């Protein structure tokens, strides 16, 4: 594997997904909360995946989350996040 000059690593605590017949679109961002009633999501990267790559990613994430939970315990989703879901 060779990283291109455009390669960057950053932290995301928000992922939004859109899809259509041909692809999946993942938009990554960071959640900023300045008050209990105000949440802002600052999107910084969008990635298109084919349906096949999206399914392969799903399998990899399921395997890795399972390994993580086996090593460190169950991951609990915070019910206090905006809308009661993890973004």
Secondary structure, DSSP 4 states (H G I P E B T S, - for coil): ----TT------SEEEEEE-SSEEEEEEEEEEEEETTEEEEEEEEEEEEEHHHHHHHHHHHHHHHHHHHHHH-PPPPPTTSGGGS--
